Amino acid sequence: MTSTDAPAAPTGPTLPTIRNRLARALLSLALLWTVAAAAAVWGVVRHEVDELLDHALQESGEILYGLLSLPATAAVLDQHPGGALPAPPHQENLVWQIVSGQQVLLHSHGAPATPWVDRPQPGLSDAGALWRLYGLALPGPDQRMLYVAQPAWERREAQLEATLLSALAALVVGLAGAVWVRRRLTLELEPLATLSLAVAHFDPLDRSHPLPAAQRAELLPLQRAVTALGERVAQRLASERAFSAHAAHALRTPLAGIDAQLAVALRECPETLQPRLSRVRAAAQRLQQVVAALLALFRSGAEPQRQPLRLDTLVQRLPVPGLALRCSGQTELLADPDLLTAALANLLDNAARHSATEVRVDARLDGRWQRLEVQDNGPGLAPGLQPALQQELDSGRYQRPLGLGLMLADLVARAHGGRVWLPPQDGSGCRVVMTLALPDTDPAAASPTL
């Protein structure tokens, strides 16, 4: 299987931000406010505009009534019976008729030549759906009626324009308010961003740089919780470091003494006992490696001490009886030599214990990542075991069936900002891939493809 066949490192879902969620809520509120305001304005404006136009219609009719009641105006009706009052071409928004029975005696330029209504209708009324009328009875024996009218479309246009302008004003006010609130919200969230940045660089072991004081009352519980968590972490790390220091002295010295005594015993004992003492010494040396790995395990939570190193030189210092080692690819690395040594030593020990006779360690640079691949020629993983092991590595629980070698390798990789992957096995041995991030690599950056 080629190195590009394995899937890329999983990435987490993109979480919504408080600012964007509130901004969308404010925008929705502004739109709802516009719709509600338009509906309210429509109801009010419709009534008020109708009332205003009815008053204008009524007053116009009363003015015309006064003019038509004059003796000089009565002669006009006799001179132009059934015709329109002379006027230049223009758009009339207020028209009128003088009706006697079923005959129009005189009408304005824009009024129809036929009566709007069949019988006299004084006061306000509607002539179908096209006209709004106001009728007045003129003095005289022939029961003449004066009708002043407005087109219904003009009244609806006035109502619609008033409503649309009011809705537009409400929308502008709502959007301006949403923009203002968004900007204000950005300013109010700055203390949270400041606290988040401080938490990202917070070192619970460095008491000279505590978290800054909370700038808002809502952030005070969070600041106190992070500070308390840092104190607990510092206390636990101090305990682990004290334990590892005591363990280094209490375990390494006796084991070194045992190894030295076994070396002397091998030189002085009869040949019949040498194979047995050799196995005992090999077990003691393996125990020394386990102790070194456990001590490195306690150190894995601390910041790695990165140094330039050569992979081939480091591997040569890890001789495993009966195991041939080969290095290839990029030999210059930047990593913690103690942690990387402990991880590789346990992976090689795993290979030897599972009947491998050859191990290839390949390293290469992939952007801001250092990629190490350990491939042996042993029997490989049991069928169906790889997904279970990878799940434990991804979860970080490190429970069965995961062993010390893979667990330590993953802890070392995570201390360097990377991970351990078990690509799908091809039946030619076990294959383990470690990724180590170079310094100043963004923690959110995706790991390289395997």
Contacts in CASP RR format, 6 or more apart in sequence:
PFRMAT RR
TARGET T0000
AUTHOR 0000-0000-0000
METHOD contacts of the structure
MODEL  1
MTSTDAPAAPTGPTLPTIRNRLARALLSLALLWTVAAAAAVWGVVRHEVD
ELLDHALQESGEILYGLLSLPATAAVLDQHPGGALPAPPHQENLVWQIVS
GQQVLLHSHGAPATPWVDRPQPGLSDAGALWRLYGLALPGPDQRMLYVAQ
PAWERREAQLEATLLSALAALVVGLAGAVWVRRRLTLELEPLATLSLAVA
HFDPLDRSHPLPAAQRAELLPLQRAVTALGERVAQRLASERAFSAHAAHA
LRTPLAGIDAQLAVALRECPETLQPRLSRVRAAAQRLQQVVAALLALFRS
GAEPQRQPLRLDTLVQRLPVPGLALRCSGQTELLADPDLLTAALANLLDN
AARHSATEVRVDARLDGRWQRLEVQDNGPGLAPGLQPALQQELDSGRYQR
PLGLGLMLADLVARAHGGRVWLPPQDGSGCRVVMTLALPDTDPAAASPTL
1 423 0 8 1.000
1 424 0 8 1.000
1 426 0 8 1.000
3 373 0 8 1.000
3 449 0 8 1.000
3 450 0 8 1.000
4 449 0 8 1.000
4 450 0 8 1.000
5 423 0 8 1.000
5 424 0 8 1.000
5 450 0 8 1.000
6 421 0 8 1.000
6 423 0 8 1.000
6 424 0 8 1.000
6 449 0 8 1.000
6 450 0 8 1.000
7 449 0 8 1.000
7 450 0 8 1.000
8 446 0 8 1.000
8 447 0 8 1.000
8 448 0 8 1.000
8 449 0 8 1.000
8 450 0 8 1.000
9 419 0 8 1.000
9 421 0 8 1.000
9 446 0 8 1.000
9 447 0 8 1.000
9 448 0 8 1.000
10 394 0 8 1.000
11 446 0 8 1.000
18 189 0 8 1.000
19 182 0 8 1.000
19 185 0 8 1.000
19 186 0 8 1.000
19 189 0 8 1.000
22 181 0 8 1.000
22 182 0 8 1.000
22 185 0 8 1.000
23 178 0 8 1.000
23 182 0 8 1.000
23 185 0 8 1.000
26 177 0 8 1.000
26 178 0 8 1.000
26 181 0 8 1.000
26 182 0 8 1.000
27 175 0 8 1.000
27 178 0 8 1.000
29 178 0 8 1.000
30 171 0 8 1.000
30 174 0 8 1.000
30 175 0 8 1.000
30 177 0 8 1.000
30 178 0 8 1.000
31 171 0 8 1.000
33 170 0 8 1.000
33 174 0 8 1.000
34 167 0 8 1.000
34 170 0 8 1.000
34 171 0 8 1.000
34 174 0 8 1.000
37 166 0 8 1.000
37 167 0 8 1.000
37 170 0 8 1.000
38 163 0 8 1.000
38 164 0 8 1.000
38 166 0 8 1.000
38 167 0 8 1.000
38 170 0 8 1.000
41 162 0 8 1.000
41 163 0 8 1.000
41 166 0 8 1.000
41 167 0 8 1.000
41 170 0 8 1.000
42 159 0 8 1.000
42 163 0 8 1.000
45 159 0 8 1.000
45 162 0 8 1.000
45 163 0 8 1.000
45 166 0 8 1.000
46 159 0 8 1.000
46 163 0 8 1.000
49 155 0 8 1.000
49 158 0 8 1.000
49 159 0 8 1.000
49 162 0 8 1.000
50 155 0 8 1.000
50 159 0 8 1.000
53 132 0 8 1.000
53 150 0 8 1.000
53 155 0 8 1.000
53 158 0 8 1.000
54 124 0 8 1.000
54 132 0 8 1.000
54 134 0 8 1.000
56 94 0 8 1.000
57 94 0 8 1.000
57 124 0 8 1.000
57 132 0 8 1.000
57 133 0 8 1.000
57 134 0 8 1.000
57 148 0 8 1.000
57 149 0 8 1.000
57 150 0 8 1.000
58 123 0 8 1.000
58 124 0 8 1.000
58 134 0 8 1.000
60 94 0 8 1.000
60 96 0 8 1.000
60 134 0 8 1.000
60 148 0 8 1.000
61 96 0 8 1.000
61 134 0 8 1.000
61 135 0 8 1.000
61 136 0 8 1.000
61 146 0 8 1.000
61 148 0 8 1.000
62 136 0 8 1.000
64 96 0 8 1.000
64 146 0 8 1.000
64 148 0 8 1.000
65 136 0 8 1.000
65 138 0 8 1.000
65 146 0 8 1.000
67 73 0 8 1.000
68 74 0 8 1.000
68 77 0 8 1.000
68 98 0 8 1.000
68 138 0 8 1.000
68 146 0 8 1.000
69 138 0 8 1.000
69 139 0 8 1.000
76 85 0 8 1.000
76 106 0 8 1.000
77 98 0 8 1.000
77 105 0 8 1.000
77 106 0 8 1.000
80 86 0 8 1.000
80 106 0 8 1.000
81 105 0 8 1.000
81 106 0 8 1.000
82 103 0 8 1.000
82 104 0 8 1.000
82 105 0 8 1.000
82 106 0 8 1.000
82 107 0 8 1.000
82 113 0 8 1.000
83 104 0 8 1.000
83 105 0 8 1.000
83 106 0 8 1.000
83 107 0 8 1.000
83 113 0 8 1.000
84 106 0 8 1.000
84 107 0 8 1.000
84 108 0 8 1.000
84 109 0 8 1.000
84 110 0 8 1.000
84 111 0 8 1.000
84 113 0 8 1.000
85 106 0 8 1.000
85 107 0 8 1.000
85 108 0 8 1.000
85 109 0 8 1.000
87 108 0 8 1.000
87 109 0 8 1.000
89 109 0 8 1.000
90 109 0 8 1.000
92 108 0 8 1.000
92 109 0 8 1.000
92 110 0 8 1.000
92 111 0 8 1.000
93 150 0 8 1.000
93 151 0 8 1.000
93 154 0 8 1.000
94 148 0 8 1.000
94 149 0 8 1.000
94 150 0 8 1.000
95 107 0 8 1.000
95 108 0 8 1.000
95 109 0 8 1.000
95 110 0 8 1.000
95 111 0 8 1.000
95 148 0 8 1.000
95 149 0 8 1.000
95 150 0 8 1.000
95 151 0 8 1.000
96 107 0 8 1.000
96 108 0 8 1.000
96 111 0 8 1.000
96 146 0 8 1.000
96 147 0 8 1.000
96 148 0 8 1.000
96 149 0 8 1.000
97 104 0 8 1.000
97 106 0 8 1.000
97 107 0 8 1.000
97 108 0 8 1.000
97 111 0 8 1.000
97 112 0 8 1.000
97 115 0 8 1.000
97 116 0 8 1.000
97 146 0 8 1.000
97 147 0 8 1.000
97 149 0 8 1.000
98 104 0 8 1.000
98 105 0 8 1.000
98 106 0 8 1.000
98 107 0 8 1.000
98 138 0 8 1.000
98 144 0 8 1.000
98 145 0 8 1.000
98 146 0 8 1.000
98 147 0 8 1.000
99 105 0 8 1.000
99 115 0 8 1.000
99 116 0 8 1.000
99 120 0 8 1.000
99 144 0 8 1.000
99 145 0 8 1.000
99 147 0 8 1.000
100 142 0 8 1.000
100 143 0 8 1.000
100 144 0 8 1.000
100 145 0 8 1.000
101 115 0 8 1.000
101 120 0 8 1.000
101 143 0 8 1.000
101 145 0 8 1.000
102 115 0 8 1.000
102 118 0 8 1.000
103 115 0 8 1.000
104 112 0 8 1.000
104 113 0 8 1.000
104 114 0 8 1.000
104 115 0 8 1.000
105 144 0 8 1.000
107 113 0 8 1.000
111 149 0 8 1.000
115 147 0 8 1.000
116 127 0 8 1.000
116 131 0 8 1.000
116 133 0 8 1.000
116 147 0 8 1.000
116 149 0 8 1.000
117 125 0 8 1.000
117 127 0 8 1.000
117 133 0 8 1.000
117 147 0 8 1.000
120 137 0 8 1.000
120 143 0 8 1.000
120 145 0 8 1.000
121 133 0 8 1.000
121 135 0 8 1.000
121 145 0 8 1.000
122 135 0 8 1.000
122 136 0 8 1.000
122 137 0 8 1.000
122 145 0 8 1.000
123 133 0 8 1.000
123 134 0 8 1.000
123 135 0 8 1.000
123 136 0 8 1.000
124 132 0 8 1.000
124 133 0 8 1.000
124 134 0 8 1.000
124 135 0 8 1.000
125 133 0 8 1.000
125 134 0 8 1.000
125 135 0 8 1.000
126 132 0 8 1.000
126 133 0 8 1.000
126 152 0 8 1.000
127 133 0 8 1.000
127 149 0 8 1.000
129 152 0 8 1.000
130 151 0 8 1.000
130 152 0 8 1.000
130 153 0 8 1.000
131 149 0 8 1.000
131 150 0 8 1.000
131 151 0 8 1.000
131 152 0 8 1.000
132 149 0 8 1.000
132 150 0 8 1.000
132 152 0 8 1.000
132 155 0 8 1.000
133 147 0 8 1.000
133 148 0 8 1.000
133 149 0 8 1.000
134 147 0 8 1.000
134 148 0 8 1.000
134 149 0 8 1.000
135 145 0 8 1.000
135 146 0 8 1.000
135 147 0 8 1.000
135 148 0 8 1.000
136 145 0 8 1.000
136 146 0 8 1.000
136 148 0 8 1.000
137 143 0 8 1.000
137 144 0 8 1.000
137 145 0 8 1.000
137 146 0 8 1.000
138 144 0 8 1.000
138 145 0 8 1.000
138 146 0 8 1.000
188 216 0 8 1.000
191 214 0 8 1.000
191 215 0 8 1.000
191 216 0 8 1.000
191 219 0 8 1.000
192 216 0 8 1.000
192 219 0 8 1.000
194 212 0 8 1.000
194 215 0 8 1.000
195 211 0 8 1.000
195 212 0 8 1.000
195 214 0 8 1.000
195 215 0 8 1.000
195 219 0 8 1.000
195 222 0 8 1.000
195 223 0 8 1.000
198 211 0 8 1.000
198 212 0 8 1.000
199 211 0 8 1.000
199 226 0 8 1.000
202 209 0 8 1.000
202 211 0 8 1.000
202 226 0 8 1.000
202 230 0 8 1.000
203 209 0 8 1.000
204 229 0 8 1.000
204 230 0 8 1.000
204 231 0 8 1.000
204 233 0 8 1.000
204 234 0 8 1.000
204 237 0 8 1.000
205 234 0 8 1.000
205 237 0 8 1.000
207 234 0 8 1.000
210 227 0 8 1.000
211 223 0 8 1.000
211 226 0 8 1.000
211 227 0 8 1.000
213 223 0 8 1.000
214 220 0 8 1.000
214 222 0 8 1.000
214 223 0 8 1.000
237 301 0 8 1.000
237 302 0 8 1.000
240 298 0 8 1.000
241 298 0 8 1.000
243 298 0 8 1.000
244 295 0 8 1.000
244 298 0 8 1.000
244 299 0 8 1.000
247 291 0 8 1.000
247 294 0 8 1.000
247 295 0 8 1.000
248 295 0 8 1.000
251 291 0 8 1.000
252 288 0 8 1.000
252 291 0 8 1.000
255 284 0 8 1.000
255 287 0 8 1.000
255 288 0 8 1.000
255 291 0 8 1.000
256 288 0 8 1.000
258 284 0 8 1.000
259 281 0 8 1.000
259 284 0 8 1.000
259 285 0 8 1.000
259 288 0 8 1.000
262 277 0 8 1.000
262 280 0 8 1.000
262 281 0 8 1.000
262 284 0 8 1.000
263 281 0 8 1.000
265 277 0 8 1.000
266 274 0 8 1.000
266 277 0 8 1.000
266 278 0 8 1.000
266 281 0 8 1.000
269 277 0 8 1.000
282 321 0 8 1.000
286 349 0 8 1.000
289 345 0 8 1.000
289 346 0 8 1.000
289 349 0 8 1.000
290 404 0 8 1.000
292 342 0 8 1.000
292 345 0 8 1.000
293 342 0 8 1.000
293 345 0 8 1.000
293 346 0 8 1.000
293 404 0 8 1.000
293 405 0 8 1.000
293 408 0 8 1.000
295 342 0 8 1.000
296 338 0 8 1.000
296 339 0 8 1.000
296 342 0 8 1.000
296 343 0 8 1.000
296 408 0 8 1.000
296 412 0 8 1.000
297 342 0 8 1.000
297 407 0 8 1.000
297 408 0 8 1.000
297 411 0 8 1.000
299 338 0 8 1.000
299 339 0 8 1.000
300 339 0 8 1.000
300 408 0 8 1.000
300 411 0 8 1.000
300 412 0 8 1.000
300 414 0 8 1.000
300 415 0 8 1.000
301 411 0 8 1.000
301 415 0 8 1.000
302 415 0 8 1.000
303 415 0 8 1.000
304 335 0 8 1.000
304 336 0 8 1.000
304 339 0 8 1.000
304 412 0 8 1.000
304 415 0 8 1.000
304 416 0 8 1.000
305 336 0 8 1.000
305 338 0 8 1.000
306 334 0 8 1.000
306 335 0 8 1.000
306 336 0 8 1.000
306 416 0 8 1.000
306 439 0 8 1.000
307 334 0 8 1.000
307 335 0 8 1.000
307 336 0 8 1.000
307 337 0 8 1.000
308 332 0 8 1.000
308 333 0 8 1.000
308 334 0 8 1.000
309 332 0 8 1.000
309 333 0 8 1.000
309 334 0 8 1.000
309 335 0 8 1.000
309 337 0 8 1.000
309 340 0 8 1.000
310 331 0 8 1.000
310 332 0 8 1.000
310 333 0 8 1.000
311 327 0 8 1.000
311 330 0 8 1.000
311 331 0 8 1.000
311 332 0 8 1.000
311 333 0 8 1.000
311 361 0 8 1.000
311 363 0 8 1.000
311 372 0 8 1.000
312 327 0 8 1.000
312 331 0 8 1.000
314 337 0 8 1.000
314 340 0 8 1.000
314 341 0 8 1.000
314 344 0 8 1.000
315 325 0 8 1.000
315 327 0 8 1.000
315 344 0 8 1.000
315 361 0 8 1.000
316 325 0 8 1.000
317 341 0 8 1.000
318 325 0 8 1.000
318 341 0 8 1.000
318 344 0 8 1.000
318 345 0 8 1.000
318 348 0 8 1.000
319 325 0 8 1.000
320 348 0 8 1.000
320 349 0 8 1.000
320 351 0 8 1.000
320 352 0 8 1.000
321 352 0 8 1.000
322 352 0 8 1.000
322 357 0 8 1.000
323 348 0 8 1.000
323 351 0 8 1.000
323 352 0 8 1.000
323 356 0 8 1.000
323 357 0 8 1.000
323 358 0 8 1.000
323 359 0 8 1.000
324 357 0 8 1.000
324 358 0 8 1.000
324 359 0 8 1.000
325 348 0 8 1.000
325 358 0 8 1.000
325 359 0 8 1.000
325 361 0 8 1.000
326 358 0 8 1.000
326 359 0 8 1.000
326 360 0 8 1.000
326 361 0 8 1.000
327 360 0 8 1.000
327 361 0 8 1.000
327 362 0 8 1.000
327 363 0 8 1.000
328 360 0 8 1.000
328 361 0 8 1.000
328 362 0 8 1.000
328 363 0 8 1.000
329 362 0 8 1.000
329 363 0 8 1.000
329 364 0 8 1.000
330 363 0 8 1.000
330 364 0 8 1.000
330 365 0 8 1.000
330 370 0 8 1.000
331 363 0 8 1.000
333 340 0 8 1.000
333 363 0 8 1.000
333 370 0 8 1.000
333 436 0 8 1.000
334 370 0 8 1.000
334 438 0 8 1.000
334 439 0 8 1.000
335 370 0 8 1.000
335 416 0 8 1.000
335 436 0 8 1.000
336 412 0 8 1.000
336 415 0 8 1.000
336 416 0 8 1.000
339 412 0 8 1.000
339 415 0 8 1.000
339 416 0 8 1.000
340 412 0 8 1.000
340 436 0 8 1.000
342 408 0 8 1.000
342 412 0 8 1.000
343 405 0 8 1.000
343 408 0 8 1.000
343 409 0 8 1.000
343 412 0 8 1.000
343 413 0 8 1.000
343 434 0 8 1.000
344 361 0 8 1.000
344 374 0 8 1.000
344 409 0 8 1.000
346 404 0 8 1.000
346 405 0 8 1.000
346 408 0 8 1.000
346 409 0 8 1.000
347 374 0 8 1.000
347 405 0 8 1.000
347 406 0 8 1.000
347 409 0 8 1.000
347 432 0 8 1.000
348 359 0 8 1.000
348 374 0 8 1.000
349 405 0 8 1.000
350 405 0 8 1.000
350 406 0 8 1.000
350 430 0 8 1.000
351 359 0 8 1.000
351 374 0 8 1.000
351 376 0 8 1.000
351 378 0 8 1.000
351 430 0 8 1.000
354 376 0 8 1.000
354 378 0 8 1.000
354 379 0 8 1.000
354 380 0 8 1.000
354 430 0 8 1.000
355 378 0 8 1.000
355 379 0 8 1.000
356 376 0 8 1.000
356 377 0 8 1.000
356 378 0 8 1.000
356 429 0 8 1.000
356 430 0 8 1.000
357 377 0 8 1.000
357 378 0 8 1.000
358 376 0 8 1.000
358 377 0 8 1.000
359 374 0 8 1.000
359 375 0 8 1.000
359 376 0 8 1.000
359 377 0 8 1.000
360 373 0 8 1.000
360 374 0 8 1.000
360 375 0 8 1.000
360 376 0 8 1.000
361 372 0 8 1.000
361 373 0 8 1.000
361 374 0 8 1.000
362 372 0 8 1.000
362 373 0 8 1.000
362 375 0 8 1.000
363 370 0 8 1.000
363 371 0 8 1.000
363 372 0 8 1.000
363 373 0 8 1.000
364 370 0 8 1.000
364 371 0 8 1.000
365 371 0 8 1.000
366 435 0 8 1.000
366 448 0 8 1.000
367 448 0 8 1.000
368 437 0 8 1.000
368 438 0 8 1.000
368 441 0 8 1.000
368 445 0 8 1.000
369 418 0 8 1.000
369 435 0 8 1.000
369 436 0 8 1.000
369 437 0 8 1.000
369 438 0 8 1.000
369 441 0 8 1.000
369 447 0 8 1.000
369 448 0 8 1.000
370 435 0 8 1.000
370 436 0 8 1.000
370 437 0 8 1.000
370 438 0 8 1.000
371 433 0 8 1.000
371 434 0 8 1.000
371 435 0 8 1.000
371 436 0 8 1.000
371 448 0 8 1.000
372 433 0 8 1.000
372 434 0 8 1.000
372 435 0 8 1.000
372 436 0 8 1.000
373 431 0 8 1.000
373 432 0 8 1.000
373 433 0 8 1.000
373 434 0 8 1.000
374 431 0 8 1.000
374 432 0 8 1.000
374 433 0 8 1.000
374 434 0 8 1.000
375 429 0 8 1.000
375 430 0 8 1.000
375 431 0 8 1.000
375 432 0 8 1.000
376 429 0 8 1.000
376 430 0 8 1.000
377 428 0 8 1.000
377 429 0 8 1.000
378 429 0 8 1.000
378 430 0 8 1.000
379 429 0 8 1.000
380 425 0 8 1.000
380 427 0 8 1.000
380 429 0 8 1.000
380 430 0 8 1.000
381 389 0 8 1.000
381 422 0 8 1.000
381 425 0 8 1.000
381 430 0 8 1.000
385 401 0 8 1.000
386 422 0 8 1.000
386 424 0 8 1.000
386 425 0 8 1.000
388 401 0 8 1.000
389 401 0 8 1.000
389 402 0 8 1.000
389 406 0 8 1.000
389 422 0 8 1.000
390 421 0 8 1.000
390 422 0 8 1.000
392 398 0 8 1.000
392 399 0 8 1.000
392 401 0 8 1.000
392 402 0 8 1.000
393 402 0 8 1.000
393 406 0 8 1.000
393 410 0 8 1.000
393 419 0 8 1.000
393 420 0 8 1.000
393 421 0 8 1.000
393 422 0 8 1.000
396 410 0 8 1.000
398 407 0 8 1.000
398 410 0 8 1.000
406 420 0 8 1.000
406 422 0 8 1.000
406 432 0 8 1.000
409 420 0 8 1.000
409 432 0 8 1.000
409 434 0 8 1.000
410 419 0 8 1.000
410 420 0 8 1.000
412 434 0 8 1.000
413 419 0 8 1.000
413 420 0 8 1.000
413 434 0 8 1.000
413 435 0 8 1.000
413 436 0 8 1.000
416 436 0 8 1.000
416 437 0 8 1.000
417 436 0 8 1.000
417 437 0 8 1.000
417 441 0 8 1.000
417 443 0 8 1.000
418 434 0 8 1.000
418 435 0 8 1.000
418 436 0 8 1.000
418 437 0 8 1.000
418 447 0 8 1.000
419 434 0 8 1.000
419 435 0 8 1.000
419 447 0 8 1.000
420 432 0 8 1.000
420 433 0 8 1.000
420 434 0 8 1.000
420 435 0 8 1.000
421 432 0 8 1.000
421 433 0 8 1.000
421 434 0 8 1.000
421 435 0 8 1.000
421 450 0 8 1.000
422 431 0 8 1.000
422 432 0 8 1.000
422 433 0 8 1.000
423 431 0 8 1.000
423 433 0 8 1.000
423 450 0 8 1.000
425 431 0 8 1.000
433 450 0 8 1.000
435 447 0 8 1.000
435 448 0 8 1.000
437 443 0 8 1.000
437 445 0 8 1.000
END
